[in-house]
Amino acid sequence: MVLNKKIVIPLALLIVAVFVGGGLLYKKGWFKDDGGGHSKLEHAIQLYTCSMHPFIIKDKPGTCPICGMELIKKIESAPAGGAQSPEQKQQADMLGHVSLSPTQRVMANVATVEAKLSSLSKEISAVGIVQYDQSRQSKVTAWIAGRIDKLHVNTVGAFVSKDKPVAELYSPDLLATQQEYLLAVKSREQLKDSPIPSISQNGDGLVASAKQRLMLFGVKESQIAELEKAGKPNIRIPIYTPQSGVVIEKMVQQGQYVNVGEPLFSVADLSSVWVEMEIYENEFTNVKIGQQVEIQSQSYPGRPFAGRVAFIYPFLDPKTRTVKARIEMANPGMKLKPDMFVKALIKVPLGKAIVVPVTAVMDSGKRQTVWVETSAGMFEPRDVQVGQQTDDKIQILSGLKAGDKVAVSGAYLIDSESQLKGGGSVDHSQHTGGAKPETKGQSVAPPAKKDSLNMDDMKM
């Protein structure tokens, strides 16, 4: 009985102490759920992890066995709908960062360049076709009905001058009008000495009327002066072209009868030509009237021609999805022939802007991202807004500043590393053709990372 009292009394005191201490801890909330499924007693055990490799978890501070960085305190996720603490936000931001050792950079072929503020010019290349300058084309027509008695030009391609006749026409009406003019001139000489003013002035009126009829038939003033000097009509009247150039069409033969207004020849001046180039609809907004254009032809390699944009057509071809632009240019020596295919190059200055290589930008269709090296071996993703693009350069309108180092090769491998560690990444569904899985209230675990780490370095 004595032995039982020695055991029972201390045991009873111990039980009372436990109940009293437990009650005090319960009142302070040590055993209450914090909303995340953990109690304060569980939080008393502080864990540490690596910001670059979050699967490394230890119960004491130290360095990461992979990258050698100092371990940071592991912060539990904030409850749904709750605000994150600064530590939680910092850890969440660091999940998107990727750290690469020198060996990893070499194996991933990661290269960086500095974003620079420089002038950028876009080169628009288009195909074109040489055309006649429509403002330098004309037709030679018959101003009076008659017979072509003689042709001075018999072949297409012949050069004609506006000072030399291209044909000679016989017309009874023209012959009669010449005779009327000669009679009017003779009457004027007889009536000019009349003392009656109305009669003397009537002679001048007859001459002017006959002269007007001759000019309406296409007779030049110089020909009328020769007619008056010769005093007899010309049986054949010469026909002149309105401009010098090359005959591109011949519609009559010698001895043929023609009516008033019937075309005889088509003449084009090839000292100046047009080039109509086809510009795709995503580029024509950069083309302006007055811009200089370089024309290259396979017929003259290494010898570019210069022209300027004179007109942009106000409609788009629905079949080719292109807009035509007209280029006016001189054609010395008539080297450029109509219907010849040429290549047109237009250099469009885009002004100064932040410029990076095209390979530095990862485009998912919804967003554009670059990987910026914030420190040696440390990369972070950054959303950017892009502008115009050339063959190998692209404008950055926002998101970067001059001097930022961006990855120009190996960016996709960096992004893959970010996905493996659970950080933010670029949506690649449009590149791979697969749909990105949607998660509502659930987190998708990253795939297991294969490496040769000792399992002792995992959660302790």
Secondary structure, 3 states (H helix, E strand, C coil): CHHHHHHHHHHHHHHHHHHHHHHHHHHCCCCCCCCCCCCHHHHCCCCEECCCCCCCEECCCCECCCCCCECEECCCCCCCCCCCCHHHHHHHHHHCCEECCHHHHHHHCCEEEECEEEEEEEEEEEEEEEEECHHHEEEEECCCCEEEEEECCCCCCCEECCCCEEEEEECHHHHHHHHHHHHHHHHHHHHCCCCCHHHHHHHHHHHHHHHHHHHHCCCCHHHHHHHHHHCCCCCEEEEECCCCEEEEEECCCCCCEECCCCEEEEEECCCEEEEEEEEECCCHHHCCCCCEEEEECCCCCCCCEEEEEEEEEEEEECCCCEEEEEEEEECHHHCCCCCCEEEEEEEEEEEEEEEEEHHHCEECCCCEEEEEEEECCEEEEEEEEEEEECCCEEEEEECCCCCCEEEEECHHHHHHHHHHCCCCCCCCHHHHCCCCCCCCCCCCCCCCCCCCCCHHHCCC
